[in-house]
Each structure stands twice: as structure tokens, then as C-alpha cells.
Amino acid sequence: MLDQIHWLAAVTVLGVLEQAYFFLQVIYARRLFGISPPKISGPPEFERIFRAQVNSSEYFPIFLALLWQAGLFFHQGLAATLGLLYLCARYCYFMGYKASSSERLASMYFSAGVLWILIAVSALGILHFFLSHYVGLNTLQLLTA
């Protein structure tokens, strides 16, 4: 079983480490700009870092759910590759947002595109499972015939 999920687990750990890095960047920015919690406003430089971290945190559970569904129901390697692309895009998003709010856009659209692909792959994998398990219809055999 572990050989079927090891890449998903590795990408999950990388994602958690990335989230921790984003959290640490907010802590560092709070110290740099003298902004104590629970304040969330300050200079634009701080607010961009804070928003980049919050935005990334908001999408992280969606990413994890889709990563694991795509990996378990469709293909672990493809899901892990898409997961790495997503994590790279989110890092570029964070760094771009940190520099300027307009520099986040390309990586934001790219990471959203990767999520849509993960949604499609997950849905196809789950559909295939239901059709083969409950209806007895093997869609892979139909496609290759």
C-alpha cells in the first residue's frame, strides 16, 4: 500500500513545509515592521506578505484533498507531479505578491489552473471507480478497444 502513496505523502510534507515558511515570513515581517498580533494592517509591504500567506493557507486544504483524491483514484505519479507544480506556483505567487501585488497574477492563474486539472483528474478517477465497482463497466477497456 505504501508504494501507492509515497509520492503523495512526500508532496504533502513539502506543502506543509512551504506553509510553515510562509508563516515564518509573516512573523519576520511583523517584527520588521513592528506590527503586533492581532493587528493585520500596516505598511503595504507587510500587508502583501500577510495576504499572500493567508491566501495560500486558504487554498491549502483544497489542494491537499484534490492531491490525494487524484493520486488514489487516478494516478499517483501524475498527481504528485501536479502537486509539485502547484507548490512551485504558490511559492512564486508568494514571492511575487511580496514584491508587488501585480506580480502575483501569473502564478495565481497558473496555480488555479493546476487545481482545475486536479479536479478533473480526481473526478475522472472517481467516476471510473464507481462505474467499474458498482456498474461493472470498465471504462479503460472501452477506451483501449
N, C-alpha and C positions, 0 to 999 in steps of 0.2 A: 504493500500500500504506500509506503513512504517514497518509493521510486516514482509514484504517480503524482506526488505533491511537493517534492523537494524544491523545485524551481519556484513554485508559488510561495512557499514558505520563505525562500531567500528574498524574493521581491518584497514580500510583506515586511521582513525585517529591515530592508533598505528603506522602505517607505516610512517605517516608524522612526528610523534614524534621521531621515530627512525632516520629518515633522519636529523632532527634537532640535535639530539645527535651526529651524525656523523659530521655535520657541526661544532658543538661546539668543537669536538675533534681536528679538523683541526685548528681552531682558537687558541686553547690551545697550540697545537704543534708549531704553528707559533711563539707564544710568548716565549715558552720554548726554541726554537732553534734560535730565533732572525731572522726569515725569514719574511720580509715584502712583502705584495702583490705588484706587480703581480708575484713575483718570485715563482716558483714551484719546485725548486731544492734546495737541502741542504743535510744534513746528511741522511743516509739510513733510520733511524728511522722516520724522517719527511716524506720522500718520500713514505714510505709504508703507513703511515696514510693518506696522501694526495691521493694516488692511491686507497686505499680502499674506501674512501669517494666518489671519482669521479666514480669509477666502480659501486658502489651501486646506485649513482644518475642516472647513465646511464640506469640502468635496472628498475628503479622505475616506469617510465611511462608504460613500457611494463607490469610490474606486475599489476599495477592498472587497465589497460584495460582488462587484462585477468581475474583478480579477479571479476570485475563487470560483464563481459560477462558470465563467468561460473556461477556466482550467479544468474543472471537474467534469463538465458536461460536453466540452468541445475538444480542446487540445491544450495540454499543459504548456508546451513549448511556445505556441502562438500567444497564449495568454500572458506568459511571463515576458515575452518579447514586447508585447503591447504595454505591459506594466512598466517595463524599463523605459520605454518611450514616454509614457505618461510622467514618470518620476523625473526624467530629464526635462521635459517640457515644464513641469511645475517648478523645478529649480530655476530654469530660465525665466519663468514668469516672476518668481520671487525677486531675482536679481534685477530684472528689467523694471519691475514696479519700484524697487528700492531706489533706482536711478531716476526714474521719471514715470508718471502714470501712463503716458502714451507708449512707453517701451514694453509694456506688459501685453499688448494686444495680440501680437503674432503668436506668442507662446500660449496665451489664453485660448485662442481659437484652435491651435494645434492640440492642446490637451483636451479640449472639449470634443474634438474630432476623434481622438483616441477613445474617449469614453463612449461615444456613439458606436464605434466599431466593437468595443467590448460588449455593449448592449446587444448588438446584432448577433455577435458570435454566441453570447450566452443564450439568447432566445432561440437561435438555431439548434444549439446543443440540447436545450431543454425540450424543444419541440421533437427533435429526433428521439430523445429518450422516451417521451410519452407515447409517440407513435409506435415505436418498436416494443415497448414494455406492455402497453395496455391495448393496443390495436393489433399488434403483430405485424406491423408494416415496417420493413427495413428500408428506410429512405436511401441509405448508402448503396444498397444493391440495386435499387431502382435507378439511381443516378449513373452507376457504372455499367448498367446493362445496355 
